Amino acid sequence: MVNATFGTVEYRDGGVIAAPVTFAENVIAPSKSIFEITHVSGDALTDMEYRLIGQNTAFKLIVEVPPDRKGSFKIAANGDVFKVSSGTWENVVITAKTVSYNTIKPDLIDYEIPGDYNFGEKFYVLVEFKTVVTGWHLNNTITQIFIEEGAHIGTPTPYKWIGANPPDIHAPVVGELSADKRFIGTDWQRLSAPPAGTPTPGMNNFSDDGEEWHGESGQYFLISFEVSTTARGIFNLTLRQPSILRGPVS
C-alpha cells in the first residue's frame, strides 16, 4: 500500500478548488479516476469537472465548480498507484476529506433609494446582495463600488448589517449615529478602512495582486450621507460593472 494525505484546500477565483495530495513516497502520475468525488450536501455535482496534476509525492486535485452553486462534496481514493521504489502497483490509503464550496455570484438584488433629500439632513441608501460579498470598505463606496449619478449630495459613510435576522431594507431608517458609531436600536456597523502601510499579496485580506482589500464582508449594507447645501438635482447610484466585489472565497 501507499499512504497519502490531503492538505489544506485552496479556494481560487472562478470557482476553482485545489486539494493538495501528498504521497508518502514517489509515484508515477496516477489517473484522476482513483479519486472519487461524491455529493454530501447542497447542489448536485452536475457539470463539475476535475483533474489531477503533479509529480513524485506532490499532487493537486483541481476541481472546477460551476457558478451559482453551494454545498459540499467528499473526496476519497479507491485505486492503485505505481510505486517508483518497487516498480509495483499498490493500493492508495488516504483519509477522505469533505470540502465545502460556494460560487454564488455577488449580484445586487434589491435596493432602497429615497426619492428626495433635504439640505443638512441624513440621507440613507440601503442595498441587498444575492450572497455575502467582500471588498467594500470605508473609503471606496463611490470610487470602486457604485457610480454616483446626478447630484453629488455629500460624502458617503457605509455600514454593514450584523444582526441575527435580515433587515427590512424598505423600512424607514430611524435614529442618529451614536458615539459608538452605530445606529441607535439597530445592528448597522460602520465599515473599516484598509490596514495602514503598503499592501502586499495575501496581507491582511488584500487580493492576490496586493491592490484591493477584501477584509469586510456582508450581504446587507447601508450608505449614510450628510446632505450638502450644494446638492442639486436627482440623485442615483448604479453598481459598477465590473465591480471589485466578489462572493465568498470558497
FIVO-156426 format. One record per residue (C-alpha): residue in three letters; x, z, y; residue number from 0. Coordinates in steps of 0.5 Angstrom, whole numbers, plus 2048, in hexadecimal, padded with zeros to 3 digits. Example, Ala and Ser with C-alpha at 12.3 -4.5 7.8 and 13.67 -1.06 7.14 Angstrom:
// FIVO-156426
NODE   type    xx    zz    yy   seq
NODE    ALA   819   810   7F7     0
NODE    SER   81B   80E   7FE     1
END
This chain:
// FIVO-156426
NODE   type    xx    zz    yy   seq
NODE    MET   800   800   800     0
NODE    VAL   802   7FF   807     1
NODE    ASN   800   805   80C     2
NODE    ALA   7FD   803   813     3
NODE    THR   7FA   806   819     4
NODE    PHE   7F6   804   81F     5
NODE    GLY   7F9   805   826     6
NODE    THR   7F5   806   82D     7
NODE    VAL   7F0   801   82E     8
NODE    GLU   7F2   7FD   835     9
NODE    TYR   7EC   7FA   839    10
NODE    ARG   7EE   7F4   83D    11
NODE    ASP   7EA   7EF   841    12
NODE    GLY   7E5   7EA   83F    13
NODE    GLY   7E2   7EF   839    14
NODE    VAL   7E9   7EE   835    15
NODE    ILE   7EB   7F4   831    16
NODE    ALA   7F1   7F5   82E    17
NODE    ALA   7F2   7FA   828    18
NODE    PRO   7F9   7FB   826    19
NODE    VAL   7FB   7FC   81F    20
NODE    THR   802   7FF   81C    21
NODE    PHE   804   7FE   815    22
NODE    ALA   809   803   812    23
NODE    GLU   80E   7FD   810    24
NODE    ASN   80F   7F6   812    25
NODE    VAL   809   7F1   80F    26
NODE    ILE   808   7EA   80F    27
NODE    ALA   803   7E8   814    28
NODE    PRO   7FD   7EA   811    29
NODE    SER   7F6   7E6   811    30
NODE    LYS   7F1   7E9   816    31
NODE    SER   7EC   7E9   810    32
NODE    ILE   7EF   7EF   80D    33
NODE    PHE   7EC   7F3   813    34
NODE    GLU   7E4   7F4   813    35
NODE    ILE   7E0   7F5   81A    36
NODE    THR   7D9   7F8   818    37
NODE    HIS   7D4   7FA   81D    38
NODE    VAL   7D3   801   81F    39
NODE    SER   7CE   802   825    40
NODE    GLY   7CB   7FE   82B    41
NODE    ASP   7CB   7F6   82B    42
NODE    ALA   7CC   7F1   825    43
NODE    LEU   7D3   7EF   824    44
NODE    THR   7D1   7E7   824    45
NODE    ASP   7D6   7E3   827    46
NODE    MET   7DB   7E8   827    47
NODE    GLU   7E2   7E5   826    48
NODE    TYR   7E8   7E8   824    49
NODE    ARG   7F0   7E6   822    50
NODE    LEU   7F6   7EA   81F    51
NODE    ILE   7FD   7E9   823    52
NODE    GLY   804   7EC   822    53
NODE    GLN   809   7EC   81D    54
NODE    ASN   80D   7F1   819    55
NODE    THR   80A   7F8   81A    56
NODE    ALA   806   7F7   820    57
NODE    PHE   800   7F3   821    58
NODE    LYS   7FA   7F3   825    59
NODE    LEU   7F3   7F1   823    60
NODE    ILE   7F0   7EE   829    61
NODE    VAL   7E8   7EE   82A    62
NODE    GLU   7E4   7EA   82F    63
NODE    VAL   7DE   7ED   831    64
NODE    PRO   7D8   7E8   834    65
NODE    PRO   7D6   7EA   83B    66
NODE    ASP   7D0   7EF   83C    67
NODE    ARG   7D1   7F3   835    68
NODE    LYS   7D1   7FA   834    69
NODE    GLY   7D2   7FE   82E    70
NODE    SER   7D8   800   828    71
NODE    PHE   7DB   7FD   822    72
NODE    LYS   7DF   7FF   81D    73
NODE    ILE   7E6   7FC   81A    74
NODE    ALA   7E8   7FD   813    75
NODE    ALA   7ED   7FA   80F    76
NODE    ASN   7EC   7F7   808    77
NODE    GLY   7F1   7F3   805    78
NODE    ASP   7F9   7F2   804    79
NODE    VAL   7FF   7F0   808    80
NODE    PHE   805   7ED   806    81
NODE    LYS   80B   7F3   806    82
NODE    VAL   812   7F0   808    83
NODE    SER   816   7F5   805    84
NODE    SER   813   7F4   7FE    85
NODE    GLY   810   7ED   7FE    86
NODE    THR   80A   7EF   7FB    87
NODE    TRP   802   7EF   7FE    88
NODE    GLU   800   7F6   7FF    89
NODE    ASN   7F9   7FA   801    90
NODE    VAL   7F9   7FC   808    91
NODE    VAL   7F7   803   809    92
NODE    ILE   7F4   805   810    93
NODE    THR   7EF   80A   813    94
NODE    ALA   7E9   806   816    95
NODE    LYS   7E8   806   81E    96
NODE    THR   7E2   806   822    97
NODE    VAL   7E2   802   828    98
NODE    SER   7DD   803   82E    99
NODE    TYR   7DC   7FD   833   100
NODE    ASN   7D8   7FB   839   101
NODE    THR   7D9   7F4   83C   102
NODE    ILE   7D2   7F4   840   103
NODE    LYS   7D3   7F0   847   104
NODE    PRO   7D3   7F4   84D   105
NODE    ASP   7CD   7F1   850   106
NODE    LEU   7CA   7F3   856   107
NODE    ILE   7C2   7F4   854   108
NODE    ASP   7BF   7F8   85A   109
NODE    TYR   7C0   7FA   861   110
NODE    GLU   7BC   7FD   867   111
NODE    ILE   7BE   7FB   86E   112
NODE    PRO   7B9   7FE   874   113
NODE    GLY   7B6   7F8   878   114
NODE    ASP   7B8   7FB   87E   115
NODE    TYR   7BD   800   882   116
NODE    ASN   7BE   805   888   117
NODE    PHE   7C4   806   88C   118
NODE    GLY   7C7   80C   88B   119
NODE    GLU   7C3   80E   884   120
NODE    LYS   7C5   80E   87D   121
NODE    PHE   7C4   807   879   122
NODE    TYR   7C4   807   871   123
NODE    VAL   7C5   802   86C   124
NODE    LEU   7C4   803   865   125
NODE    VAL   7C6   7FF   85F   126
NODE    GLU   7C6   7FF   858   127
NODE    PHE   7CA   7FB   853   128
NODE    LYS   7C9   7F9   84C   129
NODE    THR   7CE   7FE   849   130
NODE    VAL   7D3   802   84B   131
NODE    VAL   7D8   7FF   850   132
NODE    THR   7DF   801   852   133
NODE    GLY   7E3   7FE   858   134
NODE    TRP   7DF   800   85E   135
NODE    HIS   7E3   806   863   136
NODE    LEU   7E2   809   869   137
NODE    ASN   7E6   803   86D   138
NODE    ASN   7E3   7FC   86A   139
NODE    THR   7DC   7FC   86B   140
NODE    ILE   7DC   7F6   870   141
NODE    THR   7E3   7F3   86E   142
NODE    GLN   7E2   7F3   867   143
NODE    ILE   7DB   7F4   864   144
NODE    PHE   7D6   7F2   869   145
NODE    ILE   7D6   7EC   86E   146
NODE    GLU   7D2   7EF   875   147
NODE    GLU   7CD   7EA   878   148
NODE    GLY   7CA   7EA   87E   149
NODE    ALA   7CB   7F1   882   150
NODE    HIS   7D1   7F5   882   151
NODE    ILE   7CE   7FC   882   152
NODE    GLY   7D4   800   881   153
NODE    THR   7D9   803   87C   154
NODE    PRO   7D6   804   875   155
NODE    THR   7D7   80A   871   156
NODE    PRO   7D6   809   86A   157
NODE    TYR   7D3   80E   865   158
NODE    LYS   7D2   80E   85D   159
NODE    TRP   7CD   812   859   160
NODE    ILE   7CF   817   855   161
NODE    GLY   7C8   81A   853   162
NODE    ALA   7C6   81B   84C   163
NODE    ASN   7C0   816   84D   164
NODE    PRO   7C0   80F   850   165
NODE    PRO   7BE   810   857   166
NODE    ASP   7B8   80C   85A   167
NODE    ILE   7BB   807   85F   168
NODE    HIS   7B5   805   862   169
NODE    ALA   7B3   80C   864   170
NODE    PRO   7B5   80E   86B   171
NODE    VAL   7BC   812   86C   172
NODE    VAL   7BB   818   870   173
NODE    GLY   7C0   81D   872   174
NODE    GLU   7C6   81D   876   175
NODE    LEU   7CD   81E   874   176
NODE    SER   7CF   825   873   177
NODE    ALA   7D6   828   873   178
NODE    ASP   7D8   826   86C   179
NODE    LYS   7D7   81F   86D   180
NODE    ARG   7D0   81F   869   181
NODE    PHE   7C9   81D   86B   182
NODE    ILE   7C5   824   86B   183
NODE    GLY   7C1   824   865   184
NODE    THR   7C4   81E   861   185
NODE    ASP   7C9   81C   85D   186
NODE    TRP   7CD   817   861   187
NODE    GLN   7D4   818   861   188
NODE    ARG   7D9   814   866   189
NODE    LEU   7DE   80F   863   190
NODE    SER   7E5   811   863   191
NODE    ALA   7EB   80D   867   192
NODE    PRO   7F0   80A   862   193
NODE    PRO   7F6   80E   861   194
NODE    ALA   7FC   80E   866   195
NODE    GLY   802   80A   865   196
NODE    THR   804   803   863   197
NODE    PRO   800   802   85C   198
NODE    THR   803   7FF   856   199
NODE    PRO   800   7FC   850   200
NODE    GLY   7FC   802   84C   201
NODE    MET   7FD   807   851   202
NODE    ASN   7F7   80C   852   203
NODE    ASN   7F2   807   850   204
NODE    PHE   7F5   801   854   205
NODE    SER   7F4   7FA   851   206
NODE    ASP   7F9   7F7   84D   207
NODE    ASP   7FC   7F3   853   208
NODE    GLY   7FC   7F9   857   209
NODE    GLU   7F8   7F7   85C   210
NODE    GLU   7F1   7FA   85B   211
NODE    TRP   7EF   801   85A   212
NODE    HIS   7E9   802   854   213
NODE    GLY   7E9   80A   855   214
NODE    GLU   7E2   80A   857   215
NODE    SER   7DC   809   852   216
NODE    GLY   7D5   809   853   217
NODE    GLN   7CE   805   852   218
NODE    TYR   7CA   807   858   219
NODE    PHE   7CD   807   85F   220
NODE    LEU   7CB   809   866   221
NODE    ILE   7CE   806   86C   222
NODE    SER   7CD   80A   873   223
NODE    PHE   7CE   807   87A   224
NODE    GLU   7CE   80B   880   225
NODE    VAL   7CB   805   884   226
NODE    SER   7CF   803   88A   227
NODE    THR   7CC   802   891   228
NODE    THR   7CF   7FB   891   229
NODE    ALA   7CB   7F8   88B   230
NODE    ARG   7C7   7F2   88C   231
NODE    GLY   7C2   7EE   887   232
NODE    ILE   7C0   7EE   880   233
NODE    PHE   7C5   7F2   87B   234
NODE    ASN   7C6   7F0   874   235
NODE    LEU   7CB   7F1   86E   236
NODE    THR   7CD   7EC   869   237
NODE    LEU   7D1   7ED   863   238
NODE    ARG   7D8   7EA   863   239
NODE    GLN   7D9   7E4   85D   240
NODE    PRO   7DD   7E6   85A   241
NODE    SER   7DD   7ED   85C   242
NODE    ILE   7E3   7F1   85A   243
NODE    LEU   7DE   7F6   856   244
NODE    ARG   7DF   7F6   84E   245
NODE    GLY   7DB   7F9   849   246
NODE    PRO   7DD   7FF   844   247
NODE    VAL   7E4   7FD   842   248
NODE    SER   7E2   7FE   83A   249
END
